Amino acid sequence: MVDRSPFRSPQLQAAYLQRHESRSQAWPKPFVERSISTSWGETHVCECGNTDAPALVMLPGVGSPAYTLARLATMLAGDFHIF
């Protein structure tokens, strides 16, 4: 079976996953992580903010993780229910 991992070594994979986990902690607290089934497959969604406020859907660029929007989400979480 062919290894299709994007990582050149288990050490690089561990370093990436550790960095990803630490960067993910920047998302506004509290938040809920959801997995939504779509016609394109499973989509990971982080939900936070004021649940009584208007909904705001934030979409990172293709191939970008949600935490790239963490700073903006933090600024908007008081005024919006963010997905």
NORGIMO-V52032 format. One record per pair of residues at least 12 apart in sequence whose C-alpha atoms are under 10 Angstrom apart, sorted by the first residue. I is the first residue (numbers start at 1). J is the second residue. D is the distance in whole Angstrom. If there is no record, write none. Layout:
i=I j=J d=D
i=I j=J d=D
//
This chain:
i=20 j=65 d=9
i=20 j=67 d=9
i=21 j=67 d=10
i=22 j=67 d=10
i=23 j=65 d=10
i=23 j=66 d=10
i=23 j=67 d=6
i=23 j=68 d=9
i=23 j=70 d=9
i=24 j=65 d=9
i=24 j=66 d=8
i=24 j=67 d=5
i=24 j=68 d=9
i=24 j=70 d=8
i=25 j=67 d=8
i=25 j=70 d=9
i=26 j=67 d=7
i=26 j=68 d=9
i=26 j=69 d=9
i=26 j=70 d=6
i=26 j=71 d=8
i=26 j=73 d=10
i=26 j=74 d=9
i=27 j=46 d=8
i=27 j=47 d=10
i=27 j=48 d=9
i=27 j=66 d=8
i=27 j=67 d=6
i=27 j=68 d=9
i=27 j=69 d=8
i=27 j=70 d=5
i=27 j=71 d=8
i=27 j=72 d=9
i=27 j=73 d=7
i=27 j=74 d=7
i=28 j=46 d=10
i=28 j=47 d=9
i=28 j=48 d=7
i=28 j=49 d=8
i=28 j=67 d=10
i=28 j=70 d=7
i=28 j=71 d=8
i=28 j=72 d=10
i=28 j=73 d=7
i=28 j=74 d=5
i=28 j=75 d=9
i=28 j=76 d=10
i=28 j=77 d=7
i=28 j=82 d=10
i=29 j=47 d=10
i=29 j=48 d=7
i=29 j=49 d=8
i=29 j=74 d=9
i=29 j=77 d=9
i=30 j=47 d=9
i=30 j=48 d=6
i=30 j=49 d=8
i=31 j=46 d=7
i=31 j=47 d=5
i=31 j=48 d=5
i=31 j=49 d=8
i=31 j=82 d=9
i=31 j=83 d=10
i=32 j=45 d=8
i=32 j=46 d=6
i=32 j=47 d=5
i=32 j=48 d=7
i=32 j=83 d=10
i=33 j=45 d=6
i=33 j=46 d=5
i=33 j=47 d=6
i=33 j=48 d=9
i=33 j=83 d=10
i=34 j=46 d=6
i=34 j=47 d=8
i=34 j=83 d=10
i=44 j=65 d=10
i=44 j=66 d=9
i=45 j=57 d=10
i=45 j=58 d=10
i=45 j=59 d=10
i=45 j=66 d=8
i=45 j=82 d=10
i=45 j=83 d=6
i=46 j=58 d=10
i=46 j=66 d=8
i=46 j=67 d=9
i=46 j=82 d=8
i=46 j=83 d=6
i=47 j=73 d=10
i=47 j=77 d=10
i=47 j=81 d=7
i=47 j=82 d=6
i=47 j=83 d=5
i=48 j=73 d=8
i=48 j=74 d=9
i=48 j=76 d=10
i=48 j=77 d=7
i=48 j=78 d=9
i=48 j=80 d=9
i=48 j=81 d=6
i=48 j=82 d=5
i=48 j=83 d=7
i=49 j=73 d=8
i=49 j=74 d=8
i=49 j=75 d=10
i=49 j=76 d=8
i=49 j=77 d=4
i=49 j=78 d=6
i=49 j=79 d=7
i=49 j=80 d=6
i=49 j=81 d=5
i=49 j=82 d=6
i=49 j=83 d=9
i=50 j=76 d=9
i=50 j=77 d=6
i=50 j=78 d=6
i=50 j=79 d=6
i=50 j=80 d=5
i=50 j=81 d=5
i=50 j=82 d=8
i=51 j=77 d=9
i=51 j=78 d=9
i=51 j=79 d=9
i=51 j=80 d=7
i=51 j=81 d=5
i=51 j=82 d=8
i=52 j=78 d=10
i=52 j=79 d=9
i=52 j=80 d=8
i=52 j=81 d=7
i=53 j=77 d=9
i=53 j=78 d=8
i=53 j=79 d=6
i=53 j=80 d=5
i=53 j=81 d=6
i=53 j=82 d=9
i=54 j=79 d=8
i=54 j=80 d=5
i=54 j=81 d=6
i=54 j=82 d=8
i=55 j=79 d=9
i=55 j=80 d=6
i=55 j=81 d=5
i=55 j=82 d=6
i=55 j=83 d=7
i=56 j=73 d=10
i=56 j=76 d=9
i=56 j=77 d=9
i=56 j=79 d=10
i=56 j=80 d=6
i=56 j=81 d=6
i=56 j=82 d=5
i=56 j=83 d=6
i=57 j=80 d=10
i=57 j=81 d=8
i=57 j=82 d=6
i=57 j=83 d=5
i=58 j=72 d=9
i=58 j=73 d=8
i=58 j=82 d=7
i=58 j=83 d=6
i=59 j=83 d=9
i=66 j=83 d=10
//
